[in-house]
């Protein structure tokens, strides 16, 4: 640590890896070159078979800013791997915490810009738009900064978790839920759970319109850019299968356990049983349940036609 870094904000970056050997070096380079921030990267590997774990161990041996957690069990998903990081990494000495995927490339001012926004707007977390990119050179702006709605956190995340910068207070709230509330760990998407917990505490969250990173697109993406016909059909399949409703129900339980307001308790009851009356009563939530207009229309229609 240099004398100048003693006066910089300290950020813990929680990085989940799985078979990312082809991409991890470029991402780590962008993390460690962040401007005006003292960064330390904590890596949890999900039993990779392509040498990712051994590679990041070698990097950590020569750079104290990288710490690799001991190999654990097979987590089987990015969400579970991030939950391991949230529960196991000591963030008590850090000013901020960020999530990172293994295959993206961050803008060098990502953390410093988001830290400035957290301070200026007095919020617990920042997420942002991002730029999807493909190996053939194509790029596409992914907009997540539509105005937040009263109930959007019950139905979606604030955007990809790889754009999140959070206060330690918020990350500790997520950790508490994961440790004491078994329902929380069943929420498959760590970014959605984090956003919901923040909003359940009536804390403010800002979605920045300035893209903060390049979001690599390939066949192994867990979520991806979510644009085009194929992702739309995938989302519809998840709705029809009941997966999405089940996840919404889990999130609502976590929210109601934190904030037993009548609106959340009522929603939790309605989502448990699909009846004609309950579906109609869900409509006011759906109309305030997604930030993007087309998503609100799809959600409303899926409720009306008993797809959701």
Long-range contacts (C-beta under 8 A, 24 or more apart in sequence): 1-38, 5-38, 8-36, 8-37, 8-38, 9-36, 9-37, 9-38, 9-95, 9-96, 9-115, 10-37, 10-38, 10-40, 10-93, 10-94, 10-95, 10-96, 11-37, 11-38, 11-39, 11-40, 11-94, 11-95, 11-96, 11-97, 11-98, 11-111, 11-115, 11-165, 12-40, 12-42, 12-89, 12-91, 12-94, 12-96, 12-97, 12-98, 13-39, 13-40, 13-41, 13-42, 13-97, 13-98, 13-99, 13-100, 14-42, 14-44, 14-82, 14-85, 14-86, 14-89, 14-97, 14-98, 14-99, 14-100, 15-41, 15-42, 15-43, 15-44, 15-85, 15-100, 15-101, 15-102, 16-43, 16-44, 16-46, 16-78, 16-81, 16-82, 16-85, 16-100, 16-101, 16-102, 17-43, 17-44, 17-45, 17-46, 17-48, 17-52, 17-53, 17-56, 17-81, 17-102, 18-45, 18-46, 18-47, 18-48, 18-52, 18-78, 18-81, 18-102, 19-48, 19-49, 19-50, 19-52, 19-220, 20-48, 20-50, 20-52, 20-102, 20-103, 21-48, 21-50, 21-51, 21-52, 21-55, 22-50, 22-103, 23-102, 23-103, 23-216, 24-52, 24-55, 24-56, 24-102, 24-103, 25-55, 25-59, 26-105, 27-100, 27-101, 27-102, 27-103, 27-104, 27-105, 27-106, 28-56, 28-59, 28-66, 30-104, 30-105, 30-106, 30-107, 30-108, 31-100, 31-106, 32-63, 32-65, 32-66, 33-108, 34-106, 34-108, 34-109, 34-110, 34-111, 34-112, 35-108, 35-109, 35-111, 35-112, 36-109, 36-112, 37-111, 37-112, 37-115, 39-65, 39-111, 40-65, 40-66, 40-67, 40-94, 41-65, 41-66, 41-67, 41-100, 42-67, 42-69, 42-85, 42-89, 43-67, 43-68, 43-69, 44-69, 44-72, 44-75, 44-81, 44-82, 44-84, 44-85, 44-88, 45-69, 45-71, 46-74, 46-75, 46-76, 46-78, 46-80, 46-81, 47-71, 47-74, 52-102, 77-188, 77-222, 78-190, 78-222, 79-187, 79-188, 79-189, 79-190, 79-193, 80-185, 82-161, 82-190, 83-178, 83-185, 83-190, 86-171, 86-174, 86-175, 86-178, 86-190, 87-175, 87-178, 87-179, 91-168, 91-171, 91-172, 92-168, 94-168, 95-168, 96-165, 96-166, 96-167, 96-168, 97-165, 97-166, 97-167, 97-168, 97-170, 97-171, 98-164, 98-165, 98-166, 99-161, 99-162, 99-164, 99-190, 99-191, 100-162, 101-160, 101-161, 101-162, 103-216, 103-218, 104-162, 104-213, 104-214, 104-215, 104-216, 105-213, 105-214, 105-216, 106-212, 106-213, 106-214, 107-211, 107-212, 107-213, 107-214, 110-212, 110-213, 111-165, 113-208, 113-210, 113-212, 114-165, 114-208, 114-212, 115-165, 117-206, 117-208, 118-165, 118-167, 118-206, 121-204, 121-206, 122-204, 123-203, 123-204, 123-205, 123-206, 124-166, 124-167, 124-169, 124-170, 124-198, 124-201, 124-203, 124-204, 124-205, 125-158, 125-164, 125-165, 125-166, 125-167, 125-170, 125-194, 125-195, 125-198, 125-203, 125-205, 125-206, 126-163, 126-164, 126-165, 126-166, 126-205, 126-206, 126-207, 126-208, 127-158, 127-159, 127-160, 127-163, 127-164, 127-165, 127-195, 127-205, 127-206, 127-207, 127-208, 128-159, 128-163, 128-207, 128-208, 128-209, 128-210, 128-211, 128-212, 128-213, 129-159, 129-163, 129-207, 129-208, 129-209, 129-210, 129-211, 129-212, 130-159, 130-160, 130-162, 130-163, 130-211, 130-212, 130-213, 130-214, 130-215, 131-211, 131-213, 131-214, 131-215, 132-214, 132-215, 132-216, 132-217, 132-224, 132-225, 132-227, 133-214, 133-215, 133-216, 133-217, 134-217, 134-218, 135-218, 139-214, 140-225, 140-227, 141-211, 142-211, 142-215, 142-225, 142-226, 142-227, 143-209, 144-207, 144-291, 145-207, 145-208, 145-209, 146-207, 146-291, 146-292, 147-291, 148-205, 148-207, 148-291, 149-288, 149-289, 149-290, 149-291, 150-288, 151-267, 151-285, 151-288, 151-289, 152-288, 152-289, 152-290, 152-291, 153-192, 153-195, 153-196, 153-198, 153-199, 153-200, 153-251, 153-255, 154-196, 154-248, 154-251, 154-252, 154-255, 154-267, 154-285, 154-289, 155-248, 155-285, 155-286, 155-289, 155-290, 155-299, 156-192, 156-289, 156-290, 156-291, 156-295, 157-189, 157-191, 157-192, 157-194, 157-195, 158-191, 158-195, 158-205, 158-207, 159-191, 159-207, 160-191, 160-215, 160-223, 161-189, 161-190, 161-191, 161-194, 162-213, 162-215, 163-212, 163-213, 164-191, 164-194, 166-194, 166-198, 170-194, 170-197, 170-198, 170-203, 173-197, 173-198, 173-201, 177-254, 177-257, 177-258, 181-254, 181-257, 183-250, 183-253, 183-254, 183-257, 184-250, 184-254, 186-250, 187-247, 187-250, 187-251, 187-254, 188-247, 189-223, 189-247, 192-247, 192-251, 193-251, 193-254, 196-251, 196-254, 196-255, 197-254, 197-255, 197-258, 199-255, 200-254, 200-255, 200-258, 200-259, 200-264, 201-258, 201-259, 202-259, 236-307, 239-302, 239-307, 239-308, 240-307, 244-308, 245-271, 245-274, 245-308, 274-306, 279-303, 279-304, 279-306
